[in-house]
Structure formats: structure tokens, C-alpha cells
Amino acid sequence: MFFLNTCREVNALFSLPIIQTACQVCGFYRSGSRRAGIWLIWFPILFTLGSASAAPATSTFRFDIPAQDANAALTELAKQANITLLFPFELAKQVKTNSLQGTFTLNDALRSLLEGTALAVTTDDNGSISIRSRDSLTVRTPAPQTEQQSDTNANHGLERIAVVGTRNSPRSVAESPVPLDILSAETLGAQGDTDTLSMLSALVPSLNVNDQPINDATSLVRPANLRGMASDHTLLLLNGKRRHRSAVITFLGGGLSDGAQGPDISVIPAYALKQVEVLRDGAAAQYGSDAIAGVINFVLKDAREGGSVSVQSGQYGEGDGELLQIQGNVGLPLGEKGFANLTAEYRQQNATSRSVQRDDAQALTDAGNPYIANPAQVWGTLDVDSDIKFAANLGWEISATTEGFAFANVARREIHGGFYYRHPHLRQGVFSRESAVSEDPVLLVADLDGLDQGIACPQIFISGDNVLENPDYQRIADNSTALGQNCFAYNEWYPGGFTPRFGGTVTDVAAFVGVTSELRSGWSVELSAGVGYSDIEYALSETVNPSLGPSSPTRFSPGSVSQVERTVNLDFVRLLDIGMEEMLSVAIGAEWRRETYFQKAGDEASYLAGRFAYNSESELSQGFSVGSNGFPGYQPQSAGHWSRRNWALYSDVELYPTPDWQLGVATRVERFSDFGTTFDGKISTRYMLNEAFALRGSLSTGFKAPTVGQSNVINVTTAYGANGLEDQATLPPTDLISQQLGATPLTPEESVNLSLGVVYQLDEKFLLTFDYFNIRLSDRISTTSAIPLTDEDIQVLDAQGRPEAATYNAAKYFTNDFDTRTQGVDLVLHYDFGVGAWQHNLVGAFNWTDTQVERVTLYPAVVESERVLTPNLTTARIRMLEDNLPAYRGSLTWTQKQGALSLVWRLNHYAGFYEDHLDASAGFDIESGSITTLDADVRWQVTDMWSLTLGANNLFDRRPDENPYQGVVGARYPSTSPSGINGAFYYLGTRLAF
């Protein structure tokens, strides 16, 4: 049947989820309905039938259509020809057509129907038919466009469509009842950022990301915060399918994302993307857990021919951070009408340093220690040794009514950075210990033949500025003597102290396969299955396991964590005629998921308690700490895997009670094997006040289930506390140590989302949206602040079989800790205009977000010998939740095009922010001011196939305010600065299309 062929030809234009929706609609879709108009890729193209699948030019049809509104006439023409027509409803509604009686070819019928009206029919060289505004045909004919220039123009139209936020027909930004951003591939590429996460952050003001210079595993997978929420409050989709979360749990998440286990956006190759759809609204009733702040859908390219190769290089203004990125994409035919689109990316980038010398390290140098590195500790972005990504998107025809699809994304990234500097006098457990008889620390000296055995080692008090000059130290460092051979201090290996190197290998895989079919009953059905895998293998070097003494290695494999998710979906969609002007859209479905979290033990040396630690048999201790210093390896008793299953049933209904009123209702019931059942709903609506103004809004409930990792992970890391560096354990709430400190089982977070907005679309070139949002989130899951373990706690835990508690300075655990209210405003402007030979596009985006902590959980504590209930959250931690992200953020992007030249200017503004420096709650409070930066991107289309790009991010090298406490650990700028800490980045790129 012709309408099915037409629908398959649209495969070459739309991404896979959109193809699925289109083919579900094709047999019964009223082509003149309001939603049909949103199938436009860009505004000049109002109707397209590909010649490859269109009816032959000589095919004729019998028509009997009276004169009427064009929307009704074109609907009737489509019905009588048994085809699907795509056209803008609002424009057609304003046009009166001629009557049409007799037998015609499709082209002749359209010309006769629209003759003398404001609409005209044109046919291009490929035989594709287009309906356009007749006025648009009288303007100056543009120069021939290359494929790249066509993509550029597509970016400027307001009629790009998205599938996110609905299970029914796709919709445009203007027609969506909830806030929606659609970012084209060309928009993403017109900047110096090279990973997808940074690209999105630059374009969506409500999405914040910072550099995470020294933050444990968080440095490997940076958390992204949408609308002031934690990273695991945003759900990722790939081609409309749920993407798995990362294996990384952000133990040090800068307050806002502490304890979150969010997705890893950076593993998605930007070059594989056709567009990105950002739904800025709660959608848990549609997509399930995590969709509280919103949903981001990554749509893969689906071209079946052509391709391109791109190379980009650049560096920061300070001469570091050198980048090389190579990208390639190719589209191939798969069968007669299918496609296989393949993408590969390779990236390598050197580290940066925005550091000053630490005060304590400088003091050592001033005291005559010549072994101190400068800087002793590096603050900057990490070394990306290699970053390799692949993506594949496939679609093929199975039968006249059935199509198959598959897509996959594979990534592997190796990253390395630094940890905190270990001072050769002060780092307890490695170089020193407290003295019971003196305020001066005692140098840790390993007595190799055993305490109270053989040669006794001297006790050395670190009373001077340079222990290397202490005569007793010089005696034990002289290995030519019996005393020197028997007595060992790590100062012999690291006379200037050391800074561990931390990194790892991130491996990520996502794959889906499915089939869509049109049933004779009128229902469209889709069955799909997918698997997601995230693995982080940690690596640690230039450090020691102090308890092993001189036998310690200096490189460790502390273990790995993995996240595996399996998903099966069954969806049904149908349009029902219920007697209204518009059809009722009905979608129902079911989902099954299984989620497994793995924790693998590290190599033995990374966790082993050597003979220079506490000996439980002799009850003697030489005072050396246990495990690879900086990140002790996972022990065998903490290794394992844990799983849960859940299933869901959901429905999504959309209708038009009146021609101007759109109403949607979604519900979802979900059952989890570990904590029970949830039920959530959503109501969304949009009302057209007139041809230009519309009101929209939504009200929904949502939830975020505690992850399997949060419920079971055990991790020990070195972090700053109120008294300096200390080993902090992060534990599940079921752990004995957690229970000793007051932990209870985790429950889901629950939210209520409200969104109210106004849409003003003057014409196809001007769009303004204004949306207010309010998110009340209760029982937020986070890690507690670090809780010191008292001697009483340690004694109780030792009696319960947990003697290692004595090695922890403090412990944290996962808990439902507090409630918040987040509200804000999003303002978005699109405006296309021409001045002379130049075409201009302005896109402005502004976000205001305010978060307030409304309730905190109270925990039992002993204060001045009395047991009282106190909040765990410190004042500094609450301020990080409320004020660490800028309250105001905006961007203005101005794109200019003339002939082969394209210019992009982007002005970015970030309001001031608060930082609890080092997350220590130690009085290092930073109030940093606002900052405005300018990005520039110049592209020259040298030939039809070859282009050159020159650009800069932060052209004028603006930096955040300097850190008033920079001498503490050497950070020149506040590490959580939303604008970054690296300054200007300059780049040069070239692209060859084929």
C-alpha cells in the first residue's frame, strides 16, 4: 500500500524512535490533524514525498473534494489517494482551496486543488513534491547548498520534532505542552567542547557541570545537574530507549550529588547524534524511576548514504590541555529501504594545571627540603590517555507492515589524575603518628625485626622544619649500618612526600534490538530488548600500602565496579476516532528490568594488612595504616554482586477536547523486588489563546528508587575533614557500622512537579517560551556527612566482628536524609532574520533556579554526655545544596551565515556561587562572584565537501575569582566553578564530507 511506502521513505529523514512512531501512525493517521504538522524538519519544507517510494508520476486517483479549508481538503485528498501527507496544520487552516473532481495524478491533483491560493506545489530535481508558501517562492533564490549547509539551515527552523515526552505523535518545541529543547548536530558541533556532556552544558543553561579536578571516582564520571537536581534525577534515553546508569557512585559529589549514581553522558559520541531532545519536566509517570528533573533523549543519525570525517585540535591559553580528536560517520543502505549508520570517535587530551604551591609544601622547601615538587598537588582537568567511542544505528524492512531496528553504543576511556599531597611530616599512618607525651608528631619507623626484638629503632620526634636534617633520621636512613638496615621510614622513599596518581578505565556498552509492526486491528506494536553495561576499573600509582613497609608496591589495582541493566519493553499505540475533530491517541505498554551491581576485589596488596599495622595476636601496632593509601582496595568480603527486578505497566492518552485545547494523561505502576510498589501520574495540557499565544502546564508525581549500588556498596577514600586528611568509609545502610551510627533501610525518593508556561510564536521565525517549574522532593537519598567513630563505637563493632572499624577516622552511609523545594524559571527565545546578504539566528536561554532544604533527618548523638537528636547535615553542606550552583545562568547565541561563511557567537553568563572548599565543613567558605564569557566559532565552506573551522571557548580568557584559601591545598580557583577553571581554549578543525 502506498502510504506504507511513503512512511518508509521518511526513514531517511527521521531518527529511529521517530520512525517507529511514524510507522505506527501511518495506517490510520488523519493527515490533516494538528499533530501531522509537526513532522517538519525545517520550516521551508512543508510537505515531502520521496521519489524513491512515492507513487509513480503516471499513477492516477479518483478525487471528489469540495472547496473548503486547506487542512480539511488535504486530509480528504490523502484519504482518497490512500496516502499520508505531512503539512503544517496552522498554515493550511488559513487557506481556502478549490474543488477537485475527476481523475488526476497526485501532482496534478495538488496543483489543481491549491491553484490561486497562498500555497504552491513545487517539485525538485529528485522528484520530491513540496508544498510551500507562495510568497516564499518569490524571494531571492539562494545559492546551491552543500549537505553541511542544509544541515545548518535545519538548525534554524522552529519545527524540529521530538519523541521525548510523549508515546504518541512527535511534536515540536512550540507544540509541546511541557518545556522542551531540541539541539541539532550542527548546534552541538559549533563549539570547542569535544565531549557530549560539556557540549550540552554549554547550550542548556539549566544543565550544570563542573571540572571535578580531585574528587575520587567522580573525576572519572562527572555528574550533571539539571534544574538544580542531583545527577541521578535525570533520565537518559538513546533513540527513545532507557539508557543504563554508570557504575560510579559519587562518594565526593560536591554536596549536591553526594551519593548519587547517575548516568555517564560523556560515553555517547557527539558525532553520531542527529539531535538531542532535552525534556525539562518531571516524567516518571511516563518513563519510570529517575525522571524527576527531566529526560534527555539522544537521537542517532540514520542516513543511508554519505558520510564525513572530522579532525579537531586545540589547547588552552596557558599552553596545556592539548587536544586531538578524530571523528567519522558513514551511512550505508541496508536492503532496499533500510539503513546502517556507523560512527567512530577517538579523543586524546593532556591534563591541565591551575595550581599554586601549597603553603605547607612551600614551607618544606624554605626549610631546605630539595625534594618538593612544585606544585606539590595539581588542580586541573585529568589526563585523557585515550577515549574511543563507537555507535551504530540500523533499521530494515521485514515485511510490508513490519520493520526491525537495532542500535548500539560502545565506549572505552582511560583517565588519570592526582590525589591530595601526602606531607612527609604530617600524613598520619604513612609518615607519622600522634605522640602520647608530646605535641610534636612521631616519625613512623618500621622495626623490621619486630618490636622489642633485636635492634631497637629510635623514637624520632618531628620537632623541626625538616626531619631530613634530624640526626636520628639520618642514622636510620643510612642503610650501610645494621640500624639503617633494620629501621625503615617512608621518608627514605619519598623525602619530599608524595601525591598519589588515581585513574581508571571506563568501559560502557549499550545495545538494543526490536521490531515494530502494524496490526490489522489498527494497533501498532513494538517489542524491544536491550542491555546496558558500565564498568570502572580503578588504578592507583605513586603511593604505598604503608602496613607492608619496604615490601610495598607503588602501583595498585584497587578493584572495579560494574552496573548491568537488562530491559524488555512491549508497547502498543493507536489513534481512535471518538467523534472529536482530532483523534484520541492511546499508548499502553509494559516494561521489565533487571539491575545488577558488581564490586570486584582489588589485588591483595591494595587491601592487605601487613605486619607493620595493628597485630591482633600481639596487640602491638607500629602505627602504619592499611591498604593502598588514597584508595584502599576492595576487600574480598566486600566483593560480590547484588540484583533486583522490577516491572511496570503504563498508559499515555492524548486528546483534543476542543480544537485549541490539548490534554494528556499518563499513569505508571511499578513493582520493585526490594522495596515494593509505586504509582505515579501526570497531567499535561496546552491551550491556544489565539494564533500566536498558548498556555501550557503539567502536574505530576515522580520517584527515584534507591539503586542497587547505593544499597550495597562499600568504599573507603581519603578526603578532607575538619582536621585535615582522613580515611572515610562510605557504607550501605545495612552495614553494622552504619547501623551503629543510626542507619535505617533506604526508601524511594518521591516528588511532585508543577510546570506552568507561556508560548508565543509570532511566525515561523520567532518563538518565545517562558516556563515556571516547582519540584518538591522528599526523602532525598544522599550520603551523610562524615561521622567520627568514637572509641565506644569501635569497641562495639570489634565485638560484632568488625575490627577494621578501628582503621576508619570517620564513616558515611546512604540515607533518606532531607527534603527540598526547587523552583525556577526557563526563558527561551528563537529568532531568525535577514539583513542584506546575511542570514541571522538568535537563540537566547535564561534559567533561574532556587533550591531550599525544607527538612533534615535527625539522628541520635551524644553531646556533652547526653544523648540527643541532631541533624547530620552541616550548615556548609546545606549551603552547598542550596547555593553551589549559580542561581542565574544565561546564554545568547548569534549565528550569522553568508555564502560559504558561518559565524557563531555565544555569550555565557554565570551568577555567583558558594563553595565549601574541599567539602570539609572546616570554615573554608568561598563566595565567588559572577562571570561572563564569550565563545566564537568561524566556519568556512571551502568547497562543497570540505570545510575549515577556527574557534575559541572563553575567547577573552575569563577566570573565576581566585580562591582565598588557595594555599591550603594549592587550588588557584574554586574547584566547583560552573564556568570551569581552565580559561580560554582555542581550536582548529577540518571536515571532509563524501
PEMO-V264362 format. One record per helix or strand. SS is the DSSP state (H for helix, E for strand). FROM is the first residue (numbers start at 1). LEN is the number of residues. If there is no record, write none. Layout:
<<SS,FROM,LEN> <SS,FROM,LEN>>
This chain:
<<H,2,11> <H,16,10> <H,34,6> <E,49,1> <E,60,6> <E,69,1> <H,70,12> <H,89,5> <E,96,1> <E,100,6> <H,106,9> <E,119,5> <E,129,5> <H,134,4> <H,147,10> <E,161,2> <E,171,2> <E,180,5> <H,185,5> <H,196,8> <E,207,2> <H,216,4> <E,225,2> <H,231,3> <E,234,5> <E,241,2> <H,265,3> <H,270,3> <E,273,7> <H,284,4> <E,294,7> <E,307,10> <E,323,12> <E,338,12> <E,355,1> <H,359,8> <E,383,17> <E,402,21> <E,428,1> <E,432,2> <E,442,2> <E,446,2> <E,461,1> <H,467,3> <H,471,6> <H,482,5> <E,487,2> <H,490,3> <E,498,21> <E,524,18> <E,545,1> <H,546,6> <E,555,2> <E,559,18> <E,584,18> <H,604,4> <E,614,2> <E,620,2> <E,628,1> <H,636,3> <E,640,19> <E,661,12> <E,676,13> <E,693,12> <H,708,5> <E,715,7> <E,724,8> <H,736,5> <E,749,15> <E,766,18> <E,787,2> <H,791,9> <H,803,5> <E,810,26> <E,838,19> <E,858,6> <E,866,6> <H,875,9> <E,888,11> <E,901,10> <E,913,4> <H,917,3> <E,925,4> <E,931,11> <E,946,8> <E,962,1> <H,966,4> <E,971,1> <E,973,1> <E,985,9>>
